[in-house]
Amino acid sequence: MRRDREATVTGALNTLTIEQIRAGLDAGAFSAAEVVEACLARIAERDPQVRAWISVDAEGARSAARDKQHTGPLQGVPFGVKDVFRTARCPTEMGADAHAGATHRFDAAAVAVLRAAGGIMLGKTATAEYAGTAPADTCHPEAPAHTPGGSSSGSAAAVADCMVPFALGTQTGGSVIRPAAFCGVVGFKPTFGLYPVDGMKMAAQSFDTVGLFTRTAADAALLHSVFLDTPPEAAAGPVRFGLLATHLDDTVDPATAVALEGAAARLAEAGCPVETVAAPGWLSGLTAHRAVINAFERHRALAPEALAHGQGFRPETQATWEAGRAVSGDAYLEARRAVDDARRAAASLFDRVDVLLTAATPGEAPAGLHSTGDPRLQELWTTLHLPALCLPCGTGPTGLPLSVQLIGPAYADAHLLGAARVAEAALGGRIAETA
């Protein structure tokens, strides 16, 4: 988060992290209503350009901020919701004309968890059509001619532009890690299946995961503790990091490669052992198997819309629909078996290290809004069901964010989040840059 993007309204309360909001509310320094008003003012000021929001429930947010009866770990903290989660107070349109104005009586389970913890939903953030590849209208908060990434475009942009301290997203391939990296915020994708997906539009049931956008690793750890009803794990150290060399290294641009090497050096200087980890041979075949599964499952996930609305998809979604139709059941089962074998083998990646370190994206956010960027560096870990988190680690040639990606063993999410706090301190995240 850069100073030139910080708001000046209501004492810049919209720029605070979750931890800072909680501390300020506990100390009586400000009220939840003031925090909500600051965020709403920032949205009114900036969203005509950024286009991160599909709908804003100002009335509902103000009412929730005045509620003195409800308490919880997120009491008084505003948040945004990717528009693939059903919500009772806002339409759920999924980036698709076919769902324009669609309403529901109940919130999705993930939204309900956050609201039950005291969080205040401000509204729905923009998504690519059906969380796919047909981009939303959202632009990068720092560079309007560049993509913010996707498919959780609005959630990443809203957090990066200080419209809200955190937001929900989803990841089927790289739809949390990539936009978080492009926008310079923390993105966290937990181990597959840990967060509830009830009431969420599914894209591919073998991969779909609820994810988080925050401005610090500590905030991500706090939200994880809310979802699992466990206390946050203390920052770990020293953490053994493994700099992973893979078949995708040649997709990473020189500036990002230098940033990754620099991040590894800073971690070592901070007392964390860092060693190079060679990728096993099976990792290079994972992309092809994943593509088969993804195509087959996305075709079926789009069947309700295809049957009810005669398809009516945007060209990118139509291409996804057609690609899935061409995949046979036998090919799908063969790919599923291969990926299951890979998941069992993935534990060996952590024989000598606690956390893997890779580039989060090939480079800065690309110019143009026609694409949300290359997902391959994130897809590997989604396919393996491993928890992953991205942290800002500097800027590229045009001044846009670069990030590293941390990957942990399955179900070691709390330890990964603790390691991320150690790494964030060593790397000096963007919050630290503006202090």
N, C-alpha and C positions, 0 to 999 in steps of 0.2 A: 504494500500500500504506500503510495508516494504522497508527499505533502501537497503537491499541486492538485491532488484529487481529493484531499480531505475536505469535509464540509465545514462551514463556519456557523451553521445553525445550532441553536440551543446548546452552546458550549461544546460543539463537536461530539455530543454523546453518541452519535451514530458511528463514530470511529472506534468505539470501545470494543474490547473482546468480551466474551461471555464472562470470564473470570473478573474482569474489571467492572462489568455491570453488576454482577453479584456483590462484589465488595462495596461498590458505591451505594447500592440499595441497602445493604446491611448497615452501612455507616450513616444512612440518612442524607447522603450528599445530594441525591436527586431522587426522583420518583420514577416508577415504571411508566407513568403517563408521559413524563418528559422524554424518556428514551424512545417511546413509540412515536411521539411527535417529531423528534429529531430524525428518525428513520423515514417517516412519511414525508417530511420536508425534503430530505435528500432524494427520495424517489421522485417527487414532483419536480425537483430541480434538474435531475440528471436523466431520468428515464426516457424523456422524449428523444434523446440522442442514443442512449445505450440500448433501449428496448428490451430490458431484462424481464419485465413483468407482463403477464397476460391479464391479470386481474388483481386489484388491491382491495382488501376488505377493511377500509379505514374505520368504519363504524364498529365492526366486531372487535378490531384490535384495541380501539379506545375503550370499549366496554370491558374487555378482559383486563386492561391495564388498571381499571378502577376497582377491580374485584379484590377486596382485601381478605376474603375468606380462604381463598385457595393458596396453598403453599407447596413448595417443592424445589428441587435443585435448579430448575430453570425459571423460577418465578420471576416474571417481569422481563424476560429475555425474548425479543422478537426474532422470528425466523421466517424463511421463505420455503415454499414447497414446489418441487418440480411438477409440472402439470400433467403427470401421468399417474399421480396418486389421487384417489377420490377424496373429495372434501365436501362437507355438508354446507359450508357457507359460500363456497366459490364454485363456479362451473369447472368441469374437468374436460378439457377439449383435446388434449393429447397432441397438440400441434396440427390437428386435422379438421378440415371443414365439416366432415361427416359428424363430428361431435360438438359442433358449435352450440354453446349454451347448455350442454348436458349437465344435469344436476343429480345429486345423490343425497340420500338421507343421512348417511353415516360417513365418518372419516375413515380413510385407510388406517390399518393398524399402526404403521410407523408414525403417522401424524398423530394418532390418538395417544401413543406413548409420550410424545413430546408435549402435547397439550396437558396430559395428566400430570406431567412433571412441572407444570406451571408456565411452559413456553407460550408465547403469544404469536399466533400465525398472522402474518401481514397479508399474505395472498399467494398467488400461484405464479411461478416463474416459467419462462419460455423453454420449450423443448423442441427438438427435431421431431418431425412427424412420426408418431408411434415409437419414439426413442430410437429412431433409425438414422438414416444418412441424409434425409431431405432437410436441409438446415432451417433453423428458426431465423427470425429477422434480427436477432441480437447481434450487436457488434462488440468488439473488444473495447473495454473502458478507456484504455490508454491510446488506442490507435483505431479509430472508427472504420478504417478501410481494411482491418484485419479480422479474422475469425476469432471468437473467444473459445473455440473448441465446441465439442458437443458429444453426446446429445443433450447433456445437462447444461446448455448454454447459459440460460438465464440465471440459474443458481450460482454458477461460478462468477458471472459478471456482477451480480448483485452483491455478493460478499466482497469481491475485489474493489468495487466502487463505493464501499461503505454505506450501502443502502440497508444492510441487515448484517448482524454479526455471524449468523450461520444459516445454512440452507440444506435441504434434502435434495439428493440426486439419486440416480440409478446408474448401474454399470452392467452392461452386457458384454462389452468388449473393453472400451477405454473411456467410457462416458463420464466418469468422475475424475480419474487421474489426469487425463489429457486437458480438459478445460481448466482444471485447477492449476496445472503446470503453465498453460498458456497465460492465464490471468494472474499468476503469482500469488496464489493462496495455497493453503493446505487442503489436500484432498485425501480422504480415507475410504478405502473399500475393505470391509471386514471379510473374514472367512465366509465363504458361501453358506447361506442358510442361517446365520446367526441373528439377523434382523428380520422381522416379519414382513412378508410381501403381500399379505391379504389386502385387497383393495387397490393393488397397483397393476397397471397395464403391463402384462408380460410381453417380452419380446422373444426370449429364448429361455425356456424354463431350466435348462441345464446350467445357465450362466448368470441369470438375472440376480443382482444384488443391490440392496439399498446402500447408498453411500452418503458421505458427509462432506460439506465444504465449510471450513473455518479459517480464521486468520492465524491461529497458533496450534501447535501440536497439543498443548495442554487443553485447549478447548475441545479438540477432537477426542482426547482421552476422557474428558468429562462427559461428553455426549455418549460415548461408548459405555460408560458406567451407568448412564441412565437407561440405555437399552437393555443391559444385562443385569441391572439392579445389583451392581457390585461397586465397591469403592475403586477409584482410579488407582492404578499401580504407580508407585513412586518411580521417578526417573531412574533408569538403570545405568550402571556403569561399573567397570569399563565394558563396553559392548564390542564383541568381535564382529567386524564388518567384512563381508566378502565382495570384492569388486568383480562382478560377474562378466566374463567375456562370452558373447553369444554370436550366433550366425547373423544377427541383426545389427551388429556393430557398424557395418559399412553403410547403414542408413542414417547414422548420426553425423551431423555436420561438424566441421572442425571446432567451432566455438563451443559447442555443447560437449565435445570430447575433452576439450581443455578444462571446461567448467567441472566436469565429472572428476577428472584427475585432480583438480584443485580441491574439490570437496573431500576426496579421499585423503589428500595431504593434510587438510585442516583437521579431519577426524583423527589422524595419526598424531598430529601435534597436540591434540586435546587428550591424548592418552588412550585412545581406542585402537586396538590392534586391527590392521587392515591387511588382508591378503587377497591375491588374485585367485578366483575360482573359475576353473575351466568348465564350460557347459557340457553336459553329457550329450552323446549323439542323438538320443531320442528327442531332445528339445527342438531340434530343427524341423522335425516332422510334425510338430504339434500344430503349427499354423494351418497346414492342409487339412488335418483331421477336424480342427475347430471350424473351418469354413464349411465343411459338409454338415456338421451338427447345427451350426448357426443358420444355414440356409433352410434346412429341413424344418427346424423349430419355428423360425420366423414366419415361414409360409403358413404354418398352422395357427400361429398366434394372430395372424391377420385374417383368418377365415371368418370371424364374426362380422368384420367390416365389409369383407368381400361379398358375403351373402346378403347382408342387410342393405348395402349401399351400392351394389354393383361395382365394387372396387372403388373407383373414384380417387385412386391414390395419386400422389405426386409422382413424377417420373422415377425418382430414385427409389421410392417405396414400391412402385410397380415392378421395377427391375428386381428388387428383393423377392417379391411375390413370385415372379416367374422363375428366378433361380432356384427357389425352394421346390417348386413344382417338378423340376427336372431331377431332383435327388431321390433315389430309390430307397425304400425301407432297408434293403440289405446293406447299401452303402452307409446309411445312417447308423445301423447297428454295428457295423465294422468299425466306424469312426468312434462310436461310444466305447467300444471295448478297448481300442488303442488309447483313448484318453484316460480311461479308468486305470490302465496299466501305468500310464505316465504319472497319474496322481499318487499311486502307491510308491513309485520310484522317487517322487519329489522330495521325500524326507531326507534322502541322501545328499541333497544340495546343502543341507545344514549340518553335515557331519563335523565340520571344523569351524563353522561360523554361526553366529546368532541371527544375523540379518544380512540379506543380500543388498547390494548397492548397484543401481544401473541408472542410465539416463531415463528420464520420464517421457521425453518426446525427442524426435530427431533434431529439433531446434526451436526457434521462436515461433510464435503464432504466425502462420502463413498469411500473406496478403490475399484479400478476396473473401467474400461471404458465401461462395458457391460450394465450399467444402469445409468440413470441421477438422481436417487434419488426418494424419496417418495414425491408426490405432495399434499397429503391430507390437510396439514396445510394451503396451499395457495388456494386450490380449492374452499373452502367454500366462500371466498370473491369474487372470480371471478364469481362464480355461482350467488351470490347476487348482482352483478354489482356494488360493492362498491369500492372506491379507496383504494389502499394499497401501502405501502412503507416499505422497509426493511432498517435497519441501522446496521452497525457493532457494536458489544457491547463487544468484547473480543475474546479470543481464547479458543479452546477446549483442550483435553488431549494431542493431537499430535501437537498442535500449529497452527492448521488451524482455519479459522474464524468462529465465531458464531455471529448470528444476531437476532435482535428482529424485529417484524412486527407491523406496525402501520396501523390501519384501520379507515377510516372516513365515515361519512354519504354520501349517494349519492349526487353528485354535490358539495360537500364541499371540493373539491380537493385543492383549494388555501389555505384554512384553515388547511388542513392536512399537506401541504407542509410547512406552517408556523410553525405548531406544531413540525414537523420533525426537523426544524432548532433549536428549543428550546431543543428537545431531544438530538440532535447531540452534542450540546454544553455541556449538562449534562453528556452524556455518553462518550465523548471524542472519536470521530471517528478515523479511521485509519490514516487519513491525520494528525490529531492532534498528533497521536503517533509518527510520523516521523518528527515533527517540531523541 
